[in-house]
Amino acid sequence: MLRQRPHRTARNVLLHPALGWFALAALYFAGCVLNFMLSMSTARVWPLVLSGTLGVIAALCVFAAGRSLRR
């Protein structure tokens, strides 16, 4: 006879180890987009550099989340 699969509860989804990394990546990505928009509206270079740095950090957070999903 077939076993029933366990149901995912909201508590289990919120306690997943990858969720924190994905949330952190979303925050860094939002900062990246906002700094990119700031660099387009001004003639300064530093917001563009900061935007690139935040984009790299967001990509590293997504990479870490992917690693914790495979565990």
Backbone as CSV, one residue per row, in Angstrom:
resi,resn,N_x,N_y,N_z,CA_x,CA_y,CA_z,C_x,C_y,C_z
1,MET,0.834,-1.174,0.000,0.000,0.000,0.000,0.890,1.252,0.000
2,LEU,0.427,2.281,-0.646,1.208,3.500,-0.766,1.155,4.319,0.516
3,ARG,2.307,4.889,0.853,2.344,5.782,2.006,1.900,7.162,1.579
4,GLN,1.277,7.872,2.486,0.912,9.247,2.194,2.134,10.129,2.383
5,ARG,2.294,11.090,1.481,3.412,12.029,1.580,3.126,13.039,2.682
6,PRO,4.146,13.429,3.410,3.912,14.441,4.464,3.560,15.785,3.835
7,HIS,2.650,16.474,4.464,2.217,17.770,3.966,3.191,18.844,4.428
8,ARG,3.425,19.810,3.559,4.266,20.942,3.940,3.415,21.948,4.692
9,THR,3.865,22.284,5.859,3.170,23.297,6.628,3.917,24.617,6.479
10,ALA,3.255,25.690,6.821,3.879,27.012,6.724,5.082,27.102,7.658
11,ARG,5.012,26.437,8.781,6.129,26.457,9.734,7.363,25.791,9.136
12,ASN,7.169,24.674,8.438,8.303,23.990,7.821,8.910,24.819,6.692
13,VAL,8.092,25.510,5.948,8.597,26.346,4.863,9.383,27.517,5.434
14,LEU,8.881,28.125,6.504,9.571,29.266,7.107,10.860,28.870,7.811
15,LEU,10.957,27.634,8.243,12.161,27.177,8.934,13.182,26.553,7.986
16,HIS,12.913,26.562,6.698,13.847,25.972,5.742,15.135,26.792,5.716
17,PRO,16.295,26.142,5.678,17.555,26.878,5.738,17.797,27.797,4.544
18,ALA,17.229,27.498,3.400,17.475,28.317,2.206,16.648,29.599,2.216
19,LEU,15.600,29.663,3.006,14.732,30.836,2.991,15.468,32.100,3.434
20,GLY,16.317,31.988,4.419,17.077,33.146,4.887,18.012,33.678,3.814
21,TRP,18.657,32.765,3.091,19.548,33.196,2.016,18.779,33.863,0.893
22,PHE,17.594,33.309,0.547,16.791,33.922,-0.510,16.266,35.298,-0.087
23,ALA,15.887,35.447,1.178,15.421,36.746,1.663,16.562,37.766,1.651
24,LEU,17.742,37.347,2.052,18.891,38.240,2.028,19.252,38.634,0.598
25,ALA,19.155,37.684,-0.321,19.427,37.980,-1.730,18.406,38.966,-2.287
26,ALA,17.150,38.839,-1.878,16.125,39.772,-2.346,16.408,41.189,-1.840
27,LEU,16.852,41.309,-0.598,17.178,42.635,-0.065,18.383,43.247,-0.786
28,TYR,19.411,42.451,-1.012,20.574,42.957,-1.747,20.210,43.326,-3.179
29,PHE,19.339,42.532,-3.805,18.925,42.834,-5.174,18.124,44.133,-5.227
30,ALA,17.267,44.359,-4.230,16.511,45.619,-4.174,17.468,46.802,-4.012
31,GLY,18.479,46.646,-3.177,19.477,47.697,-3.034,20.254,47.913,-4.321
32,CYS,20.520,46.853,-5.038,21.219,46.943,-6.313,20.397,47.741,-7.326
33,VAL,19.116,47.439,-7.411,18.243,48.147,-8.359,18.114,49.614,-7.982
34,LEU,17.934,49.901,-6.696,17.800,51.292,-6.269,19.072,52.093,-6.521
35,ASN,20.219,51.510,-6.271,21.474,52.218,-6.542,21.708,52.390,-8.033
36,PHE,21.272,51.438,-8.836,21.390,51.585,-10.284,20.513,52.737,-10.780
37,MET,19.297,52.832,-10.227,18.423,53.943,-10.597,19.020,55.271,-10.149
38,LEU,19.647,55.302,-8.981,20.306,56.507,-8.499,21.473,56.896,-9.408
39,SER,22.218,55.915,-9.869,23.349,56.228,-10.741,22.884,56.734,-12.104
40,MET,21.715,56.319,-12.545,21.191,56.819,-13.818,20.674,58.254,-13.690
41,SER,20.213,58.627,-12.500,19.657,59.965,-12.327,20.713,61.003,-11.946
42,THR,21.901,60.560,-11.565,22.974,61.494,-11.223,24.163,61.249,-12.143
43,ALA,25.096,62.127,-12.084,26.306,61.997,-12.906,27.451,61.415,-12.079
44,ARG,27.146,60.727,-11.033,28.171,60.152,-10.154,28.445,58.695,-10.551
45,VAL,29.635,58.238,-10.216,30.031,56.872,-10.554,29.853,55.930,-9.364
46,TRP,29.951,56.442,-8.139,29.938,55.561,-6.974,28.641,54.770,-6.806
47,PRO,27.444,55.307,-7.189,26.268,54.442,-7.052,26.307,53.243,-8.006
48,LEU,26.943,53.421,-9.162,27.050,52.316,-10.115,28.002,51.242,-9.582
49,VAL,29.089,51.666,-8.963,30.028,50.712,-8.365,29.356,49.973,-7.209
50,LEU,28.643,50.704,-6.387,27.923,50.082,-5.272,26.845,49.135,-5.776
51,SER,26.184,49.506,-6.859,25.163,48.645,-7.443,25.766,47.335,-7.933
52,GLY,26.917,47.406,-8.571,27.591,46.187,-9.018,28.009,45.301,-7.861
53,THR,28.518,45.921,-6.804,28.919,45.166,-5.619,27.727,44.474,-4.976
54,LEU,26.617,45.192,-4.844,25.410,44.590,-4.264,24.865,43.471,-5.149
55,GLY,24.991,43.623,-6.457,24.552,42.569,-7.368,25.378,41.301,-7.211
56,VAL,26.687,41.467,-7.025,27.554,40.303,-6.813,27.221,39.623,-5.486
57,ILE,26.979,40.412,-4.457,26.618,39.835,-3.155,25.282,39.106,-3.248
58,ALA,24.318,39.670,-3.987,23.031,38.992,-4.160,23.209,37.665,-4.888
59,ALA,24.075,37.635,-5.895,24.323,36.387,-6.623,24.982,35.346,-5.718
60,LEU,25.888,35.791,-4.844,26.510,34.863,-3.902,25.495,34.311,-2.900
61,CYS,24.530,35.136,-2.497,23.484,34.665,-1.582,22.602,33.627,-2.261
62,VAL,22.288,33.842,-3.536,21.486,32.855,-4.277,22.273,31.558,-4.430
63,PHE,23.570,31.668,-4.674,24.414,30.482,-4.769,24.423,29.712,-3.447
64,ALA,24.529,30.420,-2.336,24.504,29.762,-1.013,23.156,29.116,-0.737
65,ALA,22.076,29.764,-1.187,20.745,29.176,-1.004,20.613,27.908,-1.842
66,GLY,21.153,27.921,-3.039,21.117,26.730,-3.869,21.890,25.577,-3.254
67,ARG,23.009,25.891,-2.625,23.789,24.836,-1.950,23.020,24.258,-0.771
68,SER,22.305,25.111,-0.032,21.558,24.585,1.124,20.297,23.836,0.687
69,LEU,19.814,24.110,-0.529,18.677,23.335,-1.041,19.099,21.920,-1.413
70,ARG,20.334,21.757,-1.877,20.805,20.421,-2.290,21.159,19.518,-1.140
71,ARG,21.294,20.049,0.065,21.634,19.225,1.228,20.514,18.336,1.644
